[in-house]
Amino acid sequence: MTAMNSLHRRHLYIAFLLLFTLTVNAGIAYFNIRRLVQNERVVARTYLILTEVENVLSLATEAETTQRGFILTGSARDLQAFEAAQSQIAAALSILSKNIVNPEQKRNFPLLRRAVEQRLKLARQGIELRRKRGFGAAQKFIAAGAGGREMEAIQTYARRIQNSEQEILQQRADESTEAAENATRTFWIATGANVVFLALVSALLWRASEQNARLEHAFADLKRAEGMRDSLSAMLVHDLRTPLTTLLGPLEMLHSGVLGPLDETQREIVMMSHLSGERLLTLVNELLDISKLEAGEMKIQAVAVALPDLIREAIGEVSRHQGGETARISTEIEADLPPINGDRDLLLRVLINLLGNALKFTPSSGQVAVGARSQDQMALLWVRDTGEGIPAQDVDKVFDKFGQVETRKAGRKMSTGLGLTFCKLAVESHGGRIWVESQVGQGSTFYFTVPLHREARAETAKG
């Protein structure tokens, strides 16, 4: 009996030791997995910081380029592009301010912000000089080189933040590798302790190894994507857009006769060169827009927007670009329509895209209507045409990126790719939705909703 009790106690000791070993190993495995999960969160924030820092660099360069373009040409389009870049830089800096937690970066970020603000201030001074005192004064201001020094400062502080984030990425990758190695050791110890728990330990180890492989693969993909994006952005902004803007200014001056009279042949050559340059610049801008859409950089500057004014402005813009189409557009706006809460520029582009598509695919004898009314605490807007319509099987494709829909007339294609994709992203970023109802041969109606302004929603709730 004593021997049996002794054996029983020995078995209990062994079982206790096995359970203790397994518990310790399971705890170590759990700790390693937690480290991997935490690393993934830190890496995600680091990717965001790297992306926004690169965005600040790109937008600062774009602001400098458009400022120089405005000084050279006095074009309102360059001024609008400068204002847009200025707004987007502010949004990018706001995201960085919320996500930077590293002490070293917290020291560098205010320096980066001040350098960016100073560069934008100098750019605005150059623009004001161009407006008030002309090209010569603005050119002397640029030649002083203050803007170049600020750009160098921006690049310096941005690179410091990027280098610090790269070190964090490498540190997290090393920690993940160490966690995976610890999990491997845990697996073999647990296997030796008790085969019964092999499946559990294997599952924990597999999960840790899989997470580590995902993290390393994502890190490698990010490095490749960053390299490709940097190369593309540098090519577009530096190698194409800047020389194109510089080239178009003198061509426009030659064509207008500012630099002296030209004979008919010379005017034709200059005009053809200018048109070709404009088309190429449009292509560059479209590629930059595609890049921004891919990155999901839809920043909303929400203000109270009066819909009747917004609709009239959209009609005017479409009419101006399409040779006077106002007579074909009617409005159906609810009386006393309350203001909406949204980004005026984004919503204006949505209406211009929808009206442009409607006019493009509506015959000259047809009509286009744009309207708006309140619905609950939202504003419902629509653009209706009497064009060819969209086949039922293709209605769900019109908002797909690069999507094209075949119409039934001679197999002609509707370019409903990036324009409608932009509309969808812009509307959804406001908390609304967009959809289309269409019948072949009878036309299409595009609907979208946007929230009413806060005060308007409060009045609606009281009513």
Sequence and secondary structure as in RCSB ss.txt:
>XXXX:A:sequence
MTAMNSLHRRHLYIAFLLLFTLTVNAGIAYFNIRRLVQNERVVARTYLILTEVENVLSLATEAETTQRGFILTGS
ARDLQAFEAAQSQIAAALSILSKNIVNPEQKRNFPLLRRAVEQRLKLARQGIELRRKRGFGAAQKFIAAGAGGRE
MEAIQTYARRIQNSEQEILQQRADESTEAAENATRTFWIATGANVVFLALVSALLWRASEQNARLEHAFADLKRA
EGMRDSLSAMLVHDLRTPLTTLLGPLEMLHSGVLGPLDETQREIVMMSHLSGERLLTLVNELLDISKLEAGEMKI
QAVAVALPDLIREAIGEVSRHQGGETARISTEIEADLPPINGDRDLLLRVLINLLGNALKFTPSSGQVAVGARSQ
DQMALLWVRDTGEGIPAQDVDKVFDKFGQVETRKAGRKMSTGLGLTFCKLAVESHGGRIWVESQVGQGSTFYFTV
PLHREARAETAKG
>XXXX:A:secstr
 HHHHHHHHHHHHHHHHHHHHHHHHHHHHHHHHHHHHHHHHHHHHHHHHHHHHHHHHHHHHHHHHHHHHHHHH  
HHHHHHHHHHHHHHHHHHHHHHHH   HHHHHHHHHHHHHHHHHHHHHHHHHHHHHHH HHHHHHHHHT HHHHH
HHHHHHHHHHHHHHHHHHHHHHHHHHHHHHHHHHHHHHHHHHH GGGHHHHHHHHHHHHHHHHHHHHHHHHHHHH
HHHHHHHHHIIIIIIIHHHHHHHHHHHHHHHTTT    HHHHHHHHHHHHHHHHHHHHHHHHHHHHHHHHT    
  EEE HHHHHHHHHHHHHHHTTS GGGEEEEE TT   EEE HHHHHHHHHHHHHHHHHTS TT  EEEEEEEE
TTEEEEEEEE S    GGGGGGTTSTT  EE SSTT EE  SHHHHHHHHHHHHTT  EEEEEETTTEEEEEEEE
EB HHHHHHHHH 
